[in-house]
Amino acid sequence: MKTNSWPTLIAVAIVTAVQSMAASSRPEMVTVRLTATPANAGKIGQAVLVEQGSGTAMSLLVGGVPKFTALPAHIYTFIYPGSCGNLGAKPAYALNQRVVLGDSVPTRVMRMWKFIPASMSDLTSSDYAVVLRTSAADGNVDVFCGNLNHTS
């Protein structure tokens, strides 16, 4: 018995096209592991970047700051050209409109949100690193770093 496979092929093509259109309408999202510096050893951090218009929204999740940091912690965020092992001389972006991390009561995970005036593809296709640093009152100490082109 001979069957006609054209209807099946057309249905598969339509489903594939719809799925690819739906996937392309969702904003791209990448996760960056933030590595603690020696001053903040044993702590964990993560940055989640999401396309937002012509820029990129970044959510920072930090699992602790050094004990010498006054609470509420004031953490400054910078995007540097280069990598964590070889930062550029000056940051490309200073993202310090809001610097208070969490609140005055320490929690297991503290969060901050930032907006980077650069596209996701520019940030992840070139060598950039996100650096989290304590306030001047706490010594301007780098506490986390993550390479934006090593994303998952």
N, C-alpha and C positions, 0 to 999 in steps of 0.2 A: 504494500500500500504506500502510495506516494503522498507526502504532505507538503503543503506550501509553507515555507518558513519566512516568507516576506512579512506577514503581520507581526511575528515575533521579533524580527530584526528591527522593524520600525518602532515597536514598543520599547525595545531596549535603547534605541537611539534617542527617543523622546525622553525617557527616564534619565539617561546620562546627561542630556542637554539641560534638563531642569535642575539636576543635582549640581552641575558645574555652575549654573547661573546663581543658584542659592548660595553656594560656597563663595563665589566671587563677591556677593553683596555683604557678606559678613566682614567686619573689620579684622585685619590681621592682628595676631597677638603673639608675643614672644616672652619667654621667661629667661631672666638672667640671674645666675647664682652670684650672690655677693659674698666674697671671701673676707673673713675677719682678718684684720691686720694683727701683728703681734701685741699691740696695745689692747686689743679686744679679743684675745684668743679664747676659743671655745664657744663663741657666739655664732649664730647663723643669720643669714639675711637673704632676701630675694627681691628682685625688681620685676614687675610685670609691665610690659609696654604694650599699648593698644593704639592703633591708628585712630586719630581723631581729627577729621578735616585735613588741613594742610600740615598739622603737627602731630605730636605723639603724647598721649597721656601716660604717666608712669605712676604705678602704685608701689610704694616701698614697704616691705614687711621686714622688721628687724627684731631678732630674738635676744636683744640685750645690748647694753652699752657698758663701757668700763665703769668700775666702781667709783672712780674719781669724778664722774660726770654728775653735775648738779641736776636735781630733778625740779621741774620737768626738764628733760633733756632738750637742749637746743642743738639740732643737727643740721649742718649746712650741706647742700647737695650740689655737686658740680659734674659737668660732662667735660672731660678732657680729651684732646686729641691724643692718640697713642694707645698704649695698653697699660694695665696695672703695673707691669714691670718696667715700663718706660713711658711715663706720663709726659705730655707736652709741657712747655714752660708756663702757659697760661690756659685757664679753662676756656673752652669754646662757648659754654653756657653755664651761667650761675643761676640756679633754680631756687632762690631763697626768699620768695614772697612769704612763705610760711616756714618757720624753722622749728617749732615746738613739736617734738616727737611724743605722741601719746599724751598722757596727762601727768599730774603730780603723783599719782599712784602707779608704781611700776607694775606692768602686766607682763605676761609671757611673750606676747607679740605686740610690738608697737607699730603703728602705721602712719604713713604720710602719703599725700598725693601731690604730684607735680605735673606741669605741662611743659613740654620741650617744643620750642618753635622750629622744629625740623621734622622732616618726614621719617617714617619708620625705615624706609629703604636706605635713606642717607645715613642714618645712625647705625644700622646693622651691616651695611655693605662696606663701610670704611672702618678704620681703626679709631674707636672711641671707647672710653672707659667712664663708668659712673663712680664717683668718689663721694663717700659720706664722711663728714669731718665734724668734730666737736667745735663748740664755740670758742672764741678767744679767751673767755673766762676759764675754760677747761683746757686751754693749751693749744687750740687749733690742731688737734691730733686726728689723723686719718684713722677711721675705725672700720670701714668696709670699702671694698673695691670690686667691681665686676666689669668684665670686658663685654661690650655690647655686640661684638661680632661673633661671640661664642654663645649663641642662644639655642634654646630648645623649643 
